[in-house]
Amino acid sequence: MISVYSESLTIPADGASVWQVLTDPARHASLDEWGTVGAPVRNEALRREGQVFTMNMSYDDGDQVIHYRSDNHITVFEPERAIAWMTSIEGDQPLGWTWRYDLAPADDGTEVTLTYDWTDTSEKNMELYGLPTRTPDELLGSLERLSALVATDRVTSAA
């Protein structure tokens, strides 16, 4: 059974520019292909493994929109190379799935790989949260949003 989706995209920018967006939770809603991520509870940069950042979230079940907060526990932090976090409901332990971005230099920019891994998710949480909740196409869409956001930053800083 598949328990990991991963997609890659070469972004025409250096790793530092991509990293700047990924480590700013206030920018994460702009990367969200699904419309569930809101603003961070505290606007602080991501700086280290073990850090927890809390995001305002929403979930539309078709009948109503449910608002909640998620804690994101940083499990990997390698500046300009990799960042990953495990998600939990605010104040709880991680639920078992990980979001990870890997950055690698490429001839025409930075290759960014986004991985959604639910290998460590319990059967109970798989059923409760309906995993997987995302598709590979949606991961690619999120990477395309990241590329557009980095491009906009580059144009803004050049002006």
C-alpha positions as CSV (number, residue, x, y, z in Angstrom):
1,M,0.0,0.0,0.0
2,I,1.3,3.5,-0.9
3,S,1.9,5.7,2.1
4,V,4.0,8.4,0.6
5,Y,3.4,10.9,-2.2
6,S,6.2,13.0,-3.5
7,E,6.5,15.6,-6.3
8,S,9.4,17.7,-7.6
9,L,9.6,21.0,-9.5
10,T,12.6,23.1,-10.5
11,I,12.1,26.7,-9.3
12,P,14.1,29.3,-11.2
13,A,15.6,30.8,-8.1
14,D,18.4,30.1,-5.6
15,G,17.9,28.0,-2.6
16,A,18.0,31.0,-0.2
17,S,15.0,32.6,-1.9
18,V,13.0,29.4,-1.7
19,W,14.1,28.8,1.9
20,Q,13.0,32.3,2.9
21,V,9.4,31.5,1.8
22,L,9.3,28.0,3.4
23,T,10.5,29.3,6.8
24,D,7.9,32.0,7.0
25,P,4.6,30.5,8.3
26,A,2.8,33.7,7.2
27,R,3.5,32.7,3.6
28,H,2.2,29.1,4.0
29,A,-1.4,30.0,3.2
30,S,-0.2,31.2,-0.2
31,L,1.3,27.8,-0.8
32,D,-1.8,25.9,0.1
33,E,-3.4,24.3,-2.9
34,W,-6.3,23.2,-0.8
35,G,-7.5,26.4,0.9
36,T,-7.2,25.0,4.5
37,V,-4.2,26.8,5.8
38,G,-4.8,30.2,7.4
39,A,-2.5,32.7,9.3
40,P,0.0,31.6,11.9
41,V,-1.0,32.2,15.5
42,R,2.4,33.8,16.1
43,N,4.3,35.4,13.3
44,E,7.8,34.0,13.8
45,A,10.3,32.5,11.4
46,L,11.0,28.8,11.6
47,R,14.6,28.4,12.9
48,R,15.3,25.0,14.4
49,E,14.4,21.4,14.7
50,G,12.0,20.9,17.7
51,Q,10.3,24.2,17.2
52,V,6.5,24.1,17.1
53,F,4.5,26.6,15.1
54,T,0.7,26.9,15.3
55,M,-1.5,27.6,12.3
56,N,-5.1,28.6,12.0
57,M,-6.8,26.0,9.8
58,S,-10.2,25.3,8.3
59,Y,-11.9,22.2,7.0
60,D,-15.0,22.2,4.8
61,D,-16.9,18.9,5.2
62,G,-19.5,20.0,2.6
63,D,-22.1,21.0,5.2
64,Q,-20.0,23.4,7.3
65,V,-16.6,24.9,7.7
66,I,-14.8,23.9,10.8
67,H,-12.1,26.1,12.2
68,Y,-9.3,24.7,14.3
69,R,-5.6,25.2,15.1
70,S,-2.8,22.8,14.2
71,D,0.6,22.5,15.9
72,N,3.4,21.7,13.5
73,H,6.4,20.0,15.1
74,I,9.6,20.6,13.1
75,T,11.4,17.3,12.7
76,V,14.1,18.3,10.1
77,F,15.7,21.7,9.8
78,E,18.7,21.9,7.4
79,P,19.0,25.5,6.2
80,E,18.5,25.7,2.4
81,R,18.4,21.9,2.1
82,A,15.4,20.4,4.0
83,I,12.6,21.2,6.3
84,A,9.9,18.9,7.6
85,W,7.1,18.9,10.2
86,M,4.6,16.6,11.7
87,T,1.1,17.9,12.3
88,S,-1.1,17.7,15.4
89,I,-4.2,19.2,16.7
90,E,-3.2,22.2,18.9
91,G,-1.8,20.9,22.2
92,D,-1.7,17.3,21.2
93,Q,0.9,14.8,20.0
94,P,1.7,14.5,16.2
95,L,-0.9,12.5,14.3
96,G,1.6,10.6,12.2
97,W,1.9,12.4,8.9
98,T,4.8,14.5,7.8
99,W,5.2,17.3,5.3
100,R,8.7,17.7,3.9
101,Y,10.5,20.0,1.5
102,D,13.9,19.1,0.1
103,L,15.9,21.6,-1.9
104,A,18.8,20.8,-4.2
105,P,20.7,23.0,-6.6
106,A,19.8,22.6,-10.3
107,D,21.3,24.0,-13.4
108,D,18.4,26.4,-13.8
109,G,17.5,27.1,-10.2
110,T,16.5,24.9,-7.2
111,E,14.8,21.5,-7.5
112,V,12.2,21.4,-4.7
113,T,10.7,18.1,-3.7
114,L,7.5,18.1,-1.6
115,T,6.8,14.9,0.2
116,Y,3.6,13.9,2.1
117,D,4.3,10.9,4.2
118,W,1.7,9.1,6.3
119,T,3.7,5.9,6.9
120,D,3.7,6.5,10.7
121,T,0.0,7.2,11.0
122,S,-2.1,4.8,13.1
123,E,-5.0,3.0,11.5
124,K,-7.3,4.9,13.8
125,N,-6.0,8.3,12.6
126,M,-6.0,7.1,8.9
127,E,-9.7,6.3,9.3
128,L,-10.5,9.4,11.4
129,Y,-8.8,11.9,9.1
130,G,-9.4,10.0,5.8
131,L,-5.8,9.7,4.7
132,P,-4.4,10.4,2.3
133,T,-6.1,13.8,2.1
134,R,-4.0,15.0,-0.8
135,T,-3.1,13.8,-4.2
136,P,0.2,14.0,-6.1
137,D,-1.4,16.6,-8.5
138,E,-2.2,18.8,-5.5
139,L,1.4,18.5,-4.3
140,L,2.6,19.7,-7.7
141,G,0.1,22.6,-7.5
142,S,1.5,23.6,-4.2
143,L,5.0,23.6,-5.7
144,E,3.8,25.7,-8.6
145,R,2.4,28.2,-6.0
146,L,5.8,28.2,-4.3
147,S,7.5,29.0,-7.6
148,A,5.1,31.8,-8.3
149,L,5.6,33.3,-4.9
150,V,9.4,33.1,-5.1
151,A,9.2,34.8,-8.5
152,T,7.0,37.6,-7.2
153,D,9.5,38.1,-4.3
154,R,12.3,38.4,-6.8
155,V,10.5,41.0,-8.9
156,T,9.5,43.0,-5.8
157,S,13.0,43.0,-4.4
158,A,14.5,44.0,-7.8
159,A,12.2,47.0,-8.1
